[in-house]
Amino acid sequence: MTWTLWVPGGLCLMLTVALGLALKRVYDLTVGLPEHRGQADGSLEFPAGWEKLDELLSILLNLQEYGVSHSGTVSREDFAKTVLDISCQFMKSTRGSVMLWDGAAGCLKIVAAKSAFAEKSQKLFLKPGEGVAGKAFASGQAIYVANPEADPRYIQTAPEDAEPFISIPLLVKSKPVGVLNLHATGGTESFTGYKTKFLNILVGEAAVMLHNQDLLDNLQTFYLEMVQTLARAVDSKDAYTKEHSDRARSKARRLASELRLPDQMTRSVEYAALLHDIGKIGIDQSILLKPGKLTPEESAVMQRHPIIGHQILAPVEYLGPVAQMVLYHQEWYNGRGYPEGLKGEEIPLGARMVAVIDAWDAMRSDRPYRKALTRDAAVTELRRCAGTQFDPKIVEAFLRIEEEEAPLPPPFPGQENGCPSRTAGPCPPPPEAEPS
C-alpha cells in the first residue's frame, strides 16, 4: 500500500538524479573546451555550482529516506521542521519558517520556525495574497525581497526582521500547499542564480513528500472509519456487547501510552482492539446469544472467530499487523489458549494487550450467561489470572491506568472462580482461601 503513496516522490527524485546526470554531461562537455581543459598543474576546475548540486542530491536522498522510513509515524509539523532544517543548512541561513495551508481556517500558518520565528509561530496567519509569503503562495512564484523595510508587501513582526529574505511556494502539480521563508543572515548563500534554482528543486521535492504524507493521513483516516464501521457491525449482532469495540479502543490507546509504544504500534493495537471480534460475523447468532453453557461442538465453532477475523483482515496489507493481533488475542500466556497454543513472548505484544482489554470489558458487561462483575471483582480476577491467562506485565500496566480513575482493591486470595469471557475458556482454579 505504501509504495503507491511514494511513487510521485520517487519519480521526483529520479528526475532530480537525471538532472544531475544531465548537468554532469554538460560539465564533461565544458571541460573539453580549451579554456576549461585544466590549470597549469594539470588539474581540472569544476564549474561553479557543481559542488552545490552534489550537496543537493545528498540532501534529497536523505530527505527521501527520512520520509519513507517515517511513513505514517511523523507529523506534518515534524516533517516541516526537517525540511526547514535542511533548507537552512543548504543555504547557510539561521532564520526561517515553513507555513502550511490550513483549509479549515482558510489561511497560512507557521508550523516550523527557527530563531526569532519560533516565538511568533502561533501569532502569524496570512490569507492568500497577504504579505510576501501570502503573495508567493497565491502566485505560485518565489519572491525575493532585498530590502523588507522598503517593501510595502512585507508584514514586519519584529524590529530585527529586516534582512533580505525569500519566500518559495511549496507546489504540488502547480497547486500551492505552503511556503518556505528563508532570511539572509550572516554567511547565508545568495538568493540568486543557480543556488536559488537548486533551492527550488529541494522545496519541490519536499512539497511532493508532504503531499504524500497528507494522502497517507487521509488513507489512515479512511481505514479508521472502515474499521469502526466493521466493529459496529460486529457489535450490532450482539446486544450484550453494544459499544464493546469503542470501549476496547479507548482502553487500548491508554494502555499503549502507558507502555510507551510508538505511534504506528499504538494505531495497530487500537485497530486490533476495535476488530478483535470481527470474526464473530461468521458465527451463528444462536451460539453468540445462547444463555446457557455451550456444548463442546458449539465451543469449537466459537473458537474459530479469531481465525475468521484473520482471514477477513489479512488481505488488506495495511492491516497486516492488526490481523496477527486478532488471530492470537485468545492465546494464553501459559500456552493453554487457542488457536495455536502459543506461549509467553511467542504471542505478539499487541495480542497480549488486546487479551487483557477484551477480558476486562467482558467481565464488566452483562452477558447472556451471567451478569456483569463489579469493578473490584474484575480487578481481582485479572490479578488471579496474571501469569496464566494474561501477561503479568500487561496486567500490571493495565491496572495502573485503572488506578488513575479510582483506587484499586488490595490483592487477596480466595475470590470467586469464574472466567472473564466464555470464549477464553476456564480460568485456572483459584488458590485456597487463607483463614481470616
C-alpha positions in Angstrom: 0.0 0.0 0.0 2.8 2.4 1.0 4.5 2.1 -2.4 1.6 3.7 -4.2 1.9 6.8 -2.0 5.6 7.3 -2.6 5.5 6.8 -6.4 5.3 10.6 -7.1 8.1 11.3 -4.6 10.2 8.6 -6.2 9.6 9.9 -9.7 10.6 13.4 -8.5 13.8 12.0 -7.0 14.6 10.1 -10.2 14.1 13.3 -12.2 16.4 15.1 -9.8 19.1 12.4 -10.3 18.5 12.7 -14.1 19.1 16.4 -13.8 22.3 15.8 -12.0 23.5 13.4 -14.8 22.5 15.9 -17.4 24.4 18.7 -15.7 27.4 16.3 -15.4 27.2 15.7 -19.1 27.3 19.5 -19.7 30.2 19.7 -17.3 32.0 17.0 -19.2 31.5 18.8 -22.5 32.5 22.1 -20.9 35.8 20.9 -19.5 36.6 19.7 -23.0 36.8 23.3 -24.2 40.2 24.9 -24.4 39.6 27.4 -21.7 38.4 24.7 -19.3 40.9 21.9 -20.1 42.9 22.4 -17.0 45.1 24.5 -14.8 48.9 24.9 -15.1 49.3 22.0 -12.7 47.1 19.8 -14.9 44.1 19.7 -12.5 40.6 20.3 -13.7 38.5 23.2 -12.4 34.9 22.2 -11.5 32.3 24.7 -12.9 30.6 26.9 -10.3 27.6 25.1 -8.7 28.7 21.5 -9.2 29.6 21.1 -5.6 26.3 22.7 -4.6 24.5 20.2 -6.9 26.3 17.3 -5.2 25.2 18.7 -1.8 21.6 19.0 -3.1 21.5 15.4 -4.3 22.8 14.2 -1.0 20.2 16.2 0.9 17.4 15.0 -1.4 18.4 11.4 -0.9 18.4 11.9 2.9 15.0 13.6 2.8 13.6 10.8 0.7 14.9 8.2 3.1 13.6 10.1 6.1 10.1 10.4 4.5 9.9 6.7 3.6 11.3 5.4 6.9 8.9 7.6 8.9 5.9 7.0 6.7 2.8 7.2 8.8 4.7 7.9 12.0 5.8 11.5 11.7 3.5 14.6 12.0 3.3 17.3 9.3 4.9 19.7 11.8 7.9 17.4 12.4 8.4 16.8 8.7 8.1 20.6 8.0 10.8 21.2 10.7 13.1 18.7 9.0 12.5 20.5 5.6 13.3 23.8 7.3 16.4 22.5 8.9 17.9 21.1 5.7 16.9 24.2 3.7 18.7 26.4 6.3 21.7 24.1 6.2 21.7 24.2 2.4 21.6 28.0 2.2 23.6 28.5 5.4 20.8 30.5 7.0 19.9 30.7 10.7 16.4 32.1 10.3 13.4 30.8 8.5 9.9 29.3 8.7 7.6 26.9 6.9 4.0 27.9 6.6 1.3 25.4 5.5 -2.1 25.9 4.2 -4.9 25.3 6.8 -8.0 24.6 4.7 -10.4 24.8 7.7 -9.0 28.2 8.9 -8.5 29.5 5.3 -5.0 30.8 5.9 -1.3 30.0 6.1 0.0 29.0 9.5 3.6 28.7 10.7 4.2 25.1 11.6 8.0 25.2 11.9 10.4 28.0 12.7 14.0 28.8 13.6 15.4 31.7 15.6 13.0 34.6 16.4 10.2 33.0 14.3 9.8 30.3 16.9 8.3 32.7 19.4 5.8 34.0 16.8 4.8 30.6 15.4 1.3 30.8 16.8 0.8 34.5 16.0 1.3 35.0 12.3 -1.6 33.9 10.0 -1.7 35.0 6.4 -4.5 34.9 3.8 -3.6 34.2 0.2 -2.1 37.4 -1.3 -1.4 38.9 2.1 2.2 39.8 2.9 5.1 38.5 0.9 4.5 34.8 1.8 0.8 35.1 1.0 1.6 36.6 -2.4 4.1 33.8 -3.1 1.5 31.3 -2.2 -1.2 32.9 -4.3 1.0 33.4 -7.4 2.9 30.1 -7.2 6.2 32.1 -7.8 9.1 32.7 -5.5 9.5 36.3 -4.2 12.8 37.7 -3.2 12.8 40.9 -1.0 16.2 42.7 -0.9 15.0 45.4 1.5 12.0 44.4 3.5 11.6 47.7 5.3 11.1 49.5 2.0 8.7 46.9 0.5 5.0 47.6 1.1 4.2 43.9 0.8 6.2 43.0 3.8 4.5 42.5 7.1 7.1 43.2 9.8 6.6 41.3 13.0 9.7 42.4 14.9 12.2 45.2 14.6 15.0 42.7 13.8 13.1 41.3 10.8 15.0 43.5 8.3 17.3 41.1 6.5 16.7 40.2 2.8 14.6 37.1 2.5 12.9 34.8 0.0 9.5 33.1 0.1 9.2 30.0 -2.1 5.8 28.3 -2.5 5.6 24.5 -1.9 3.9 23.4 -5.1 2.3 20.0 -6.0 1.1 19.9 -9.6 1.2 23.7 -9.7 -1.1 23.8 -6.6 0.4 25.6 -3.5 0.3 23.7 -0.2 2.6 26.1 1.8 5.5 28.4 1.7 9.2 28.2 2.8 10.7 31.5 4.1 14.4 31.9 4.5 16.2 35.0 5.8 19.7 36.1 4.7 21.5 36.1 8.0 25.3 36.2 8.4 27.0 33.9 5.9 23.9 33.0 4.1 24.2 31.9 0.4 23.0 34.4 -2.1 19.3 34.0 -3.0 20.1 34.5 -6.7 21.3 32.4 -9.6 21.7 28.6 -9.7 21.7 28.3 -5.9 18.1 29.5 -5.8 17.2 27.1 -8.6 18.6 24.3 -6.5 16.7 25.5 -3.5 13.5 25.4 -5.7 14.2 21.8 -6.5 14.7 21.0 -2.8 11.4 22.7 -1.9 9.6 21.0 -4.8 10.7 17.5 -3.6 9.6 18.5 0.0 6.2 19.6 -1.2 5.6 16.3 -3.0 6.6 14.3 0.1 4.4 16.5 2.3 1.5 15.9 -0.1 2.1 12.2 0.0 2.1 12.3 3.8 -1.3 14.0 3.6 -2.5 11.3 1.3 -1.3 8.7 3.8 -3.0 10.5 6.7 -6.3 10.6 4.6 -5.9 6.9 3.8 -5.4 6.1 7.5 -8.5 8.1 8.3 -10.4 6.1 5.7 -9.1 2.9 7.3 -10.1 4.0 10.7 -13.6 4.8 9.6 -13.8 1.5 7.8 -12.6 -0.3 10.9 -15.1 1.5 13.1 -17.9 0.5 10.7 -16.9 -3.1 10.8 -16.6 -3.1 14.6 -20.1 -1.6 14.9 -21.4 -4.3 12.5 -20.0 -6.9 15.0 -21.5 -5.2 18.0 -24.9 -5.0 16.3 -25.1 -8.8 16.2 -24.9 -9.0 20.0 -27.0 -6.5 22.0 -24.9 -7.5 25.1 -21.7 -6.2 23.6 -23.0 -2.9 22.3 -20.2 -0.3 22.1 -17.7 -3.0 23.3 -15.4 -2.2 20.5 -15.3 1.5 21.1 -14.6 0.9 24.8 -11.8 -1.5 23.9 -10.2 1.0 21.6 -10.2 3.7 24.3 -8.5 1.3 26.7 -6.0 0.2 24.0 -4.9 3.8 23.4 -4.4 4.4 27.1 -2.6 1.1 27.6 -0.3 1.8 24.6 0.5 5.2 26.1 1.3 3.6 29.4 3.7 1.2 27.8 5.2 4.0 25.7 4.6 2.3 22.4 5.5 4.1 19.1 2.6 5.8 17.2 2.4 3.1 14.5 2.2 0.3 17.1 -0.4 2.2 19.1 -2.5 2.6 16.0 -2.3 -1.1 15.2 -3.3 -2.0 18.8 -6.2 0.4 18.6 -7.4 -1.2 15.4 -7.0 -4.7 16.8 -9.0 -3.7 19.9 -11.7 -2.4 17.6 -11.7 -5.5 15.4 -10.7 -8.4 17.7 -14.2 -9.9 17.5 -14.8 -9.2 13.8 -14.6 -13.0 13.2 -17.9 -13.3 15.1 -19.6 -12.1 11.9 -19.1 -15.7 10.8 -20.5 -17.3 14.0 -24.2 -18.2 14.2 -26.2 -15.9 16.3 -27.8 -18.7 18.2 -24.4 -19.6 19.6 -23.4 -16.0 20.3 -26.6 -15.3 22.3 -27.0 -18.7 23.9 -27.8 -18.1 27.6 -26.6 -21.5 28.8 -23.3 -23.3 28.6 -22.0 -24.1 25.2 -21.7 -27.7 24.0 -18.2 -28.9 23.0 -19.3 -28.6 19.4 -20.5 -25.0 19.9 -17.3 -24.1 21.7 -15.3 -25.4 18.8 -17.3 -23.2 16.5 -16.9 -20.2 18.8 -13.2 -20.7 18.9 -12.9 -20.2 15.2 -13.7 -16.5 15.4 -10.0 -15.4 15.7 -9.2 -17.4 12.5 -12.2 -15.9 10.7 -11.2 -12.4 11.8 -7.7 -13.0 10.5 -9.0 -14.2 7.2 -11.1 -11.1 6.8 -8.2 -8.6 7.7 -5.1 -10.3 6.3 -5.7 -9.5 2.6 -5.5 -5.7 3.5 -1.8 -5.0 3.6 -2.1 -2.0 5.8 -4.0 -4.1 8.4 -1.4 -7.0 8.4 -0.1 -6.4 11.9 -3.7 -6.0 13.1 -4.7 -9.3 11.6 -1.9 -11.0 13.6 -3.1 -9.5 16.8 -6.7 -10.5 16.1 -5.6 -14.1 15.3 -3.8 -14.5 18.6 -5.8 -12.5 21.1 -7.3 -15.6 22.6 -3.9 -17.2 23.3 -3.0 -17.7 26.9 0.3 -16.7 28.5 0.8 -20.3 29.8 0.1 -21.8 26.3 -3.4 -23.1 27.1 -5.2 -20.7 24.7 -6.2 -21.0 21.0 -5.9 -21.2 18.0 -2.2 -22.3 18.1 -1.4 -22.7 21.8 1.4 -20.0 21.7 3.1 -19.2 25.0 4.6 -16.2 26.6 6.7 -14.0 24.3 5.6 -16.1 21.3 2.3 -14.2 21.5 2.5 -10.8 19.8 2.6 -8.0 22.2 -0.5 -6.4 20.7 -2.4 -9.6 21.1 -1.4 -9.9 24.7 -2.7 -6.3 25.3 -6.0 -7.0 23.5 -6.5 -10.2 25.6 -6.4 -8.1 28.8 -8.6 -5.3 27.4 -11.1 -7.8 26.0 -11.3 -9.8 29.2 -11.8 -6.6 31.3 -14.7 -5.3 29.1 -16.2 -8.8 29.0 -16.2 -9.0 32.8 -17.6 -5.5 33.2 -20.5 -6.2 30.8 -23.7 -8.2 31.1 -23.6 -11.4 29.1 -26.3 -13.9 28.2 -24.8 -16.4 30.6 -24.0 -14.1 33.5 -24.4 -10.6 35.0 -21.5 -8.0 34.8 -18.8 -8.3 37.6 -18.2 -5.4 39.9 -15.1 -3.4 39.3 -13.4 -4.9 42.4 -14.2 -8.4 41.3 -12.9 -7.8 37.8 -9.6 -6.3 39.2 -9.2 -9.3 41.4 -9.9 -11.7 38.5 -7.2 -10.0 36.4 -4.7 -10.4 39.2 -5.6 -14.0 39.7 -5.1 -14.9 36.0 -1.9 -12.9 35.6 0.9 -15.3 34.6 -1.6 -18.0 33.4 -4.1 -16.4 31.1 -2.5 -13.0 30.9 0.9 -11.4 30.6 1.7 -10.2 34.1 3.4 -7.0 32.9 0.4 -6.1 30.7 -1.9 -6.7 33.7 0.3 -4.5 35.9 0.3 -1.7 33.3 -3.5 -2.0 32.7 -4.2 -1.8 36.5 -2.0 1.3 36.6 -4.3 3.1 34.2 -7.3 1.9 36.1 -5.8 3.2 39.3 -5.9 6.7 37.8 -9.7 6.5 37.7 -10.3 5.2 41.2 -8.3 3.3 43.9 -8.0 -0.4 43.3 -8.8 -3.0 45.9 -5.8 -4.7 47.5 -4.9 -8.2 46.3 -6.4 -11.0 48.3 -6.8 -14.8 47.7 -9.9 -16.9 47.8 -12.0 -15.0 45.3 -14.9 -16.5 43.4 -13.9 -18.7 40.5 -15.0 -17.7 37.1 -13.7 -16.7 33.6 -13.5 -13.2 32.1 -15.0 -14.4 28.8 -16.7 -17.5 27.7 -14.6 -17.6 24.6 -11.5 -17.6 26.6 -12.2 -20.9 28.3 -12.0 -21.7 32.1 -9.5 -19.8 34.2 -7.2 -21.9 36.4 -8.7 -22.7 39.8 -8.2 -20.0 42.4 -5.8 -20.6 45.3 -7.2 -21.9 48.6 -8.6 -19.1 50.8 -6.5 -18.1 53.6 -8.1 -18.3 57.0 -9.5 -14.9 58.1 
